[in-house]
C-alpha cells in the first residue's frame, strides 16, 4: 500500500509538472503569435490566423 501511494504521488507530481510546462509553453507561444500578429496588416481577422 505504501509504495502504491508513493507511485501515485509521483504520477501526480509529473502530471502537475507537465501542466506547468505546457502552460509556460502556451504563454510563450502566445507571445510569439501576438508578435507575429502585429506584423500582419490590421485588416486581417485574427480568427483566420487561429482557425
Residue pairs with C-beta under 8 A, 6 or more apart in sequence:
33 49
37 46
37 49
40 49
